[in-house]
Amino acid sequence: MRAPQAVNRGAADNPGHRPPRKAPGTVNRLPALGILCYSAASLVYFFQNTIASLPLLRSTGVYLAVIADYVWSAPAAAVVMLLFIAWFFSYARRPGAAGIPRFRHISLSPLIRIVLLSPLFLFTLFPLRWAQRGFTRSLESFPDTTPLDAVGTLLILAGTCLCCLYCFVKLPLKITTFLERVTSWFFRLKESTVIGLCLIIFFLATGLIAYSVLDGIPHVEDSIAQLFQAKIFKQGMLYAPLPPHKEFFDYTNIINDEKWYSQYPPGHSLLLTAGLLVGVPWLIGPLLGTLSLVLFYLVTKTIYDEQRIIMVSSCLLLLSPFFLFMSSSYMNHTSTLLFLLLFLYAYLKMFASDSRWYALLAGLSLGYATAIRPLDAAAFAAPFAVYALYSLFKKRELSKHQMACFVIGTAFMVFLLLLYNQLTTGNPFSFGYQKKYPSLGFWGSSQFGPPHTLKGGIINTSNNLIGLNQYLFEWPLPSLTFIFISLSIAVKKNRWEYLMLFATLSLMGGYALYFYQDLCFGPRNYYSLTPFLILLTVRGFLAVPGWLRERGFDAKRSEATLYILLFLCIMYMFSSSLPSLIKKYSSDYWWVTDKIHKAVEADGIHNAIVFIDVWYPPGVTEPNRIPYGSGFQFNSPDLKDDVIYAMDLREKNGELMSAFPGRSYYLCKIQKPMSEFTLIKIEKGSPLSDSTS
């Protein structure tokens, strides 16, 4: 008996194509198999501690750690590179391309790509904490996941694929028609209306988060140091004179030897200065994020003619928690992304016209990004610079005048950065990092801890990719799923997409060479890639229905199923992920709080010095400067504040008291990390130690 065929409404678009036949029993079993996968995932999550304590798994982890010490080697890196080259040729050398030989038969090519990409996909899921048996540079380096979490995620992904496969065939036509009308209505809206609403919603949301969730203060040592530098700029100086008894004000990432200033390049601090001048420095991040969303829309519109890509991409960027919370912060990654997007937009316009102004703007934007985060700017722009040279000398798409303007713009900004280095560090080619630490921290060296190695680079890359899978969208599915789908089904790409892909790999490679990595609001070192990862996601998402139609599925049912899946993922983000992130970031994130400063104001303390306990947790032998950020960020460079915050150096505190006579003095004693503390008034000359009460 002949089995009925899968419904193929798109068959008219492809006459002569014979859709695959599916047995009704096989299709009907798919939801049951999907539910079985979901149930197994629930059991893995619920009984995770019990499973992890099994002797077999514990001994396996020990053996894997030993093996890892031998695997992280140059030969292993060569194998990964060969896998990537094999994938690239199977992806790029498709049959039918003029002058390009056939790498594999077309029927095998997708399978080859999937096989080659599967290890890379697993690399973005399974944490390598078991392989890091030695020094860890940051408490927040590793994602808050375990190998069993990754198994649960794979089970959820498998269950979702099975349920989607069922819906590709069996989704009721009433639902399909309804969703088709809804999406058609959405895509008929004016772009200006949709983008305008996105901008308003984003600015209001990030402003609310910055003020109410993050308390309008910086929470990370990097941004606290750059806010301090902005205060120096506001006073019309490049650096401040040393404070009396400078050891009491020796905060992390602040240079405090002959001059007092931040170790970071000046670009982001200059933008924060504008916020200080108008009294709302916390609003700079939301403003930079909103402008980034505008530029992302312009870049997307310049590359694509398809309205669906433009509108879905802009909405997904708006709904990315990674983009949302980072844009609400003081972090310099927000300004770096803004100027990289401005560079990319001007770069695209430079190719589309003969204008030298776009070329100059592209150079100035890239140069300013270099004055914020040099590694991000250099790594991201490298493929674009190579292609510009190729277009100048080989394709003749660019004129020499355009290239000259681009180089002049970049060189001018780099010259100003080198001049800043000369005036601060005394050497134009020596950054503040090198003044603070013995090295820049690239391969074979580090700014602290053991030297950076290939093993460390692999683990850092794994941590960042796992972080992207979690933080980019905060879906129950891995956030990079549709990117791997787009790479697996060989979605046709234009030259700009290839350049963005190579820029992504270049930046990932650059940070693999760098010693430090952490997850701060997400994998912050990869934050500059967020818009381009979203573009690749949307390209994969929108290409799946057409790919399925070629294999006999109904394209409309497939498209409706994917929009239902997208809606459910977004609802999960709003109902589960977003509330947990708000709770996490509002709970004195990174041990920094405004509660101490508010307590000082509430107690009516004036003309005082508050010594902040830096000996927490009990037993530390060196000052823990992280809690000191809760007070240091309220100091001005000239220390003429009504209340000055200093580190508690115990028996040495009397020296600072003598330097500031006529003030009252308090000790902020910490019981728990910033959640419990006590303000204790002390008298000049009294001994200050752990037993002070």
Secondary structure, 3 states (H helix, E strand, C coil): CCCCECCCHHHHHCCCCCCCECCHHHHHHHHHHHHHHHHHHHHHHHCHHHHHCCHHHHHHHHHHHHHHHHHCCHHHHHHHHHHHHHHHHHHHCCCCCCCCCCCCCCCCHHHHHHHHHHHHHHHCCCCCHHHCCCCCCCCCCCCCCCHHHHHHHHHHHHHHHHHHHHHHHHCCHHHHHHHHHHHHHHHHCCHHHHHHHHHHHHHHHHHHHHHHHCCCCCCCHHHHHHHHHHHHHHCCCCCECCCCCHHHHCCCCEEECCCEEECCCCHHHHHHHHHHHHCCHHHHHHHHHHHHHHHHHHHHHHHCCCHHHHHHHHHHHHCCHHHHHHHCCCCCHHHHHHHHHHHHHHHHHHHHCCCHHHHHHHHHHHHHHHCCCHHHHHHHHHHHHHHHHHHHHHHCCCCHHHHHHHHHHHHHHHHHHHHHHHHHCCCCCCCHHHHHCCCCCECCCCCCCCCCCHHHHHHHHHHHHHHHHHHCCCCCCCCCHHHHHHHHCCCCCCHHHHHHHHHHHHHHHHHHCECCCCCCCCCHHHHHHHHHHHHHHHHHHHHHHHHHHCCCCCHHHHHHHHHHHHHHHHHHHHHHHHHHHHHHHHCCHHHCCCHHHHHHHHCCCCCEEEEECCCCCCCCCCCCCCCCHHHHCCCCCCCCCCEEEEECCHHHHHHHHHHCCCCEEEEEEEEECCCEEEEEEECCCCCCCCCCC
